[in-house]
Amino acid sequence: MPGTIETILSRRSIREFTEVKVPRQDITTILNAGRWAPSGLNNQPWKFIVIQQKETMEKIAGCTHYSKIVSNAPLLIAVYLDLDTMYNRTKDLQAVGAAIQNMLLACCELGLGAVWLGEILNNKDKVNLIISCPESMELMAVLAIGHPREKNARSSRKDIQNICYEEKYAEEWK
């Protein structure tokens, strides 16, 4: 089993999946990873909706420019901010982001591919209607998850010297 740092550094956004279903045990592992994210006052302001029915997925695919990703994934998880449990918007948004990252890392460790879809938020009201969410739930992301079609996805990052400073903004990290 890879270590945490190795999983973080090897995780990639995967947009093409095989047709193999994600086992229920793996889905539970992913959801557990999300629910163990840190949150202010431990309020756990997230809710997750697991979507596997093709009919529902096709309707959701119509809500994004990335419809091919959505319709070809065997599993979607819609991630919500529960406005009824929210106490500080900034902290709760950060907590939901941490939950999403935990789920993406769990997918990577399980050998699954996943991508965090944010553009779909432009049509969050339509998504809410499709999956019957109350107004107290604010869509934060949809995760498309499955067995990756390709195993060697690549990515790059900015050099640490371009994003990190020492003591003050103007002082370079060396």
N, C-alpha and C positions, 0 to 999 in steps of 0.2 A: 504494500500500500504506500503510495507516495506521501511525502510530508506536506505540511500546509504550504510552505514557501514554494515547493516544486509545483503544487497544484495551482497556486496563484499565477506563477510564471508560465505555466503551460496552457492555461485556459484560453480559449479562442471563441469568438462568436461564430457559430456554425449555422448556416442557412439552408443546407440541403441535407435531407434525411432519407434513410431507407424506409420501407413500409413496415418494418418490424415494430410491433407495439411495445410500449414501455411497460414493464411488469409493475403490478400494483405495489409490490414491496419497494421498488425503486421510487415510485411516486411518493410513497409515505416517507422514505428517507429524505427526498428533496423537500417535502413540506416540513418535516421536522427540522431540517437545517434552517429553513426560513423562520420558523417560529422561535428558534433559539438565538436569533439576532438580538443585539442589545437595543434597548429603548429607554428613553427618559422615564423615570419613576416606574420602570417595568410595566408600562401601560399596554405594550404590545398592540399598536394601533393598526395592525394589518389584518386583512382577510384575503383568503386565496380561494379561487374558484377553478376547479379542475375540469377541463373540457376535453372530451374524447370523441363525441359523436360527430360524424362527418357533416351532418346537416347543419349543426350549430357552427362548426368550423368554417363551412362555406359562407354562412351569413356573416361571420366575423371577418372573413377574408375580404368581403365587400366593403369593409370599413377602413382599409389601408392600401397604400400604394404597394405594399409588400405582400399582396394577396397570395402570390405563389408560395412564399415561405409558410404562411399561415395554413393554406389549404394542403400543403404537402407534409406538414408536421403531424405525427401521430398523437401528440399531446400539446395542449396549450394550458398554461396557468395564468389566469387573469389575477393581477395583484392590485389590491385596493387599500386605500387609506380609509379607515372607519372613522368618520367625522364625529360620531357619538363618543368615541373613546379618546379622541384627540385632546391634548391639553396645551400644546405649544406647536404651532404649525411647522416651524423650522426643524425643531428636534424630531417631530413625528415623521416629517418627510425624510430626514436623514435615517431614521430607524427603518422605514420602509425600504430605502435604498440599501441598507445593510442586509435586510432580509432577502432582497433580490440577489445581492452579491453572494450571500450564503447559498442560495439555491443554485446559482450558476456554478459555484465551486463544487457543490455536491454533484451536479450533473457531470462535471469534468472528471471527478474522482470515480464516478460510477461508469465511466467510459461512454457517456452520452454526450451529445452535442446540444447546444442551446444558444438562443439569441434573445437579447432584451429588445423588444420592439417598443419604441416610444412614439413614433410618428402616428400610431393608431390613436393617440390621445386627442388628435384633431377631431376625431369622431367618437369621443367617449360616450356621448349621450346615446348614440345608436348602439354601441356595444352594450351599454346598460340595459337598453330595451330588449336586446336579443337574449341576454342572460338574466333578465328580471331582477336587476339590482335596484334597491331603494336609493333615494336621493342622498341618504346619509353615507353612501359609499362612493368615494371618488377614485376612479380608475387611475392607476399610477403606471402600469405597464402590462404588456402581455408577453409571457415567455413562450417561445416556440421550442419544443424539446423533442428529441428523438435520437435514434442511432445515426451517427454521422455517415454520410455517403462517402466523404473523403476523410482520411485520418491525419493528414499533414498540413493543416491550415497554418498559415504564417501571419505574422503581424509584426509591427515595429512600434517603438516608443521613442519619444524625444529623449535626448541625452539628459542625464540628471543635472548637469551643469546649466541646462536651459530652463529648468523649472524649479530649482532649489537655490536658496540663498542662506547665508550664514549670518545670524544675529540681526541683520537689517536687509531690507529689500535690495539695496544697491550693492551688497557685498556678495561676491560669487561664492558658490559652494566649490571647494577644492578637494 
